[in-house]
Amino acid sequence: MTIRPLIAGNWKMNGLKAQAAEFDAMLNGAAEVSGKADLLVCPPATLIAAFADKARGKKVAVGAQDCHPKASGAHTGDIAAEMLADAGASAIIVGHSERRADHGEGDAVIRQKAEAAWRAGAVAIVCIGETQAQRDAGQTLDIVRGQLDGSLPDGSTAANLVVAYEPVWAIGTGLTPTAKDVEQIHGFIRELLTIRFKADGAKMRILYGGSVKPSNAAELMAVNNVNGALVGGASLKAADFLAIAQGCP
């Protein structure tokens, strides 16, 4: 079965209007790599509307990095999925390890946020992954299983949900697991998805994230059950982001 890769860029808390030139360069270069993968950029919320306007009719989609579970209400400083979709976001990242660590988000609220993304008509990109301490303790598979069970809502399909495996110890550190390690974890994720979601689980995209860069993209993208990447720092530069997409088989 062929699953079309997705290369998603997570700009995190980076990006002012001055960085729009990098996004313009991504739009200009997207046609060359669009045959290899779908492209998605998730800038800070302040840039979503402007980027979505620029991307209209182009080969790059625009997404968001987080959302509140509720559609509206007295939640000062939060942003509803409906607001993000209204600004032009077609996908929303939920459960990133930085949200889990910095904001204490657990699987239950992440599941609610995924459902909120659906409610707004957006795809949910649900992040999972173990810390260095958990890895050293041999708990990787248990952590991955628990996060998948708790964070993925019933009703998940290949069309409305993407799983992103990001070993926390590899994010922003320059460290990456071996291709063999990635294949083992992604194979385990695929097995669990297929057991729970049957045919849809076999078709869901499983992204790898954690220090993905042009120099290692081709090797990582060639691994079984790696259906693209969730890219952090390298997604801030058009040349790097497009080169990673070029690495897709």
Solvent accessible surface area in square Angstrom, and as a share of the most:
residue,aa,sasa,rsa
1,M,165,0.74
2,T,133,0.78
3,I,32,0.16
4,R,100,0.36
5,P,23,0.15
6,L,12,0.06
7,I,0,0.00
8,A,0,0.00
9,G,0,0.00
10,N,8,0.04
11,W,1,0.00
12,K,47,0.20
13,M,186,0.83
14,N,68,0.35
15,G,18,0.17
16,L,132,0.65
17,K,169,0.72
18,A,84,0.65
19,Q,70,0.31
20,A,20,0.15
21,A,69,0.54
22,E,45,0.20
23,F,0,0.00
24,D,50,0.26
25,A,41,0.32
26,M,0,0.00
27,L,16,0.08
28,N,120,0.61
29,G,14,0.13
30,A,0,0.00
31,A,73,0.56
32,E,148,0.66
33,V,5,0.03
34,S,22,0.14
35,G,69,0.67
36,K,69,0.29
37,A,1,0.01
38,D,49,0.26
39,L,6,0.03
40,L,7,0.03
41,V,0,0.00
42,C,0,0.00
43,P,0,0.00
44,P,23,0.14
45,A,47,0.36
46,T,121,0.71
47,L,6,0.03
48,I,2,0.01
49,A,51,0.40
50,A,50,0.39
51,F,1,0.01
52,A,13,0.10
53,D,84,0.43
54,K,77,0.33
55,A,8,0.06
56,R,172,0.63
57,G,83,0.80
58,K,108,0.46
59,K,123,0.52
60,V,6,0.03
61,A,42,0.33
62,V,6,0.03
63,G,0,0.00
64,A,1,0.01
65,Q,44,0.19
66,D,34,0.17
67,C,4,0.02
68,H,34,0.15
69,P,25,0.16
70,K,120,0.51
71,A,46,0.36
72,S,79,0.51
73,G,62,0.60
74,A,106,0.82
75,H,66,0.30
76,T,144,0.84
77,G,76,0.73
78,D,75,0.39
79,I,68,0.34
80,A,6,0.04
81,A,0,0.00
82,E,55,0.25
83,M,103,0.46
84,L,6,0.03
85,A,31,0.24
86,D,130,0.67
87,A,34,0.27
88,G,32,0.31
89,A,6,0.05
90,S,56,0.36
91,A,7,0.05
92,I,0,0.00
93,I,1,0.01
94,V,0,0.00
95,G,0,0.00
96,H,8,0.04
97,S,15,0.09
98,E,65,0.29
99,R,63,0.23
100,R,42,0.15
101,A,84,0.65
102,D,106,0.55
103,H,112,0.50
104,G,64,0.61
105,E,20,0.09
106,G,36,0.35
107,D,39,0.20
108,A,52,0.40
109,V,44,0.25
110,I,0,0.00
111,R,81,0.30
112,Q,86,0.38
113,K,9,0.04
114,A,0,0.00
115,E,75,0.34
116,A,0,0.00
117,A,0,0.00
118,W,57,0.20
119,R,118,0.43
120,A,22,0.17
121,G,69,0.66
122,A,5,0.04
123,V,44,0.25
124,A,0,0.00
125,I,1,0.00
126,V,0,0.00
127,C,1,0.01
128,I,4,0.02
129,G,6,0.06
130,E,0,0.00
131,T,51,0.30
132,Q,80,0.36
133,A,74,0.58
134,Q,50,0.22
135,R,86,0.31
136,D,108,0.56
137,A,67,0.52
138,G,65,0.63
139,Q,77,0.34
140,T,19,0.11
141,L,61,0.30
142,D,90,0.47
143,I,38,0.19
144,V,0,0.00
145,R,95,0.35
146,G,35,0.34
147,Q,26,0.11
148,L,4,0.02
149,D,85,0.44
150,G,17,0.16
151,S,0,0.00
152,L,1,0.00
153,P,1,0.00
154,D,116,0.60
155,G,50,0.49
156,S,5,0.03
157,T,43,0.25
158,A,32,0.24
159,A,84,0.65
160,N,35,0.18
161,L,0,0.00
162,V,5,0.03
163,V,0,0.00
164,A,0,0.00
165,Y,3,0.01
166,E,9,0.04
167,P,0,0.00
168,V,47,0.27
169,W,28,0.10
170,A,0,0.00
171,I,29,0.15
172,G,74,0.71
173,T,75,0.44
174,G,49,0.47
175,L,100,0.50
176,T,49,0.28
177,P,12,0.07
178,T,84,0.49
179,A,31,0.24
180,K,168,0.71
181,D,42,0.22
182,V,1,0.00
183,E,72,0.32
184,Q,105,0.47
185,I,13,0.06
186,H,0,0.00
187,G,26,0.25
188,F,29,0.12
189,I,0,0.00
190,R,27,0.10
191,E,100,0.45
192,L,34,0.17
193,L,3,0.01
194,T,50,0.29
195,I,112,0.57
196,R,83,0.30
197,F,24,0.10
198,K,136,0.57
199,A,71,0.55
200,D,44,0.23
201,G,0,0.00
202,A,29,0.22
203,K,90,0.38
204,M,0,0.00
205,R,52,0.19
206,I,0,0.00
207,L,0,0.00
208,Y,0,0.00
209,G,0,0.00
210,G,5,0.05
211,S,24,0.15
212,V,6,0.04
213,K,75,0.32
214,P,56,0.35
215,S,101,0.65
216,N,22,0.11
217,A,0,0.00
218,A,59,0.46
219,E,110,0.49
220,L,6,0.03
221,M,6,0.03
222,A,73,0.56
223,V,16,0.09
224,N,94,0.48
225,N,48,0.25
226,V,11,0.06
227,N,15,0.08
228,G,0,0.00
229,A,0,0.00
230,L,1,0.01
231,V,1,0.00
232,G,22,0.21
233,G,58,0.56
234,A,16,0.13
235,S,0,0.00
236,L,47,0.24
237,K,115,0.49
238,A,6,0.05
239,A,78,0.61
240,D,50,0.26
241,F,0,0.00
242,L,27,0.14
243,A,41,0.32
244,I,0,0.00
245,A,0,0.00
246,Q,86,0.38
247,G,18,0.17
248,C,2,0.01
249,P,121,0.76
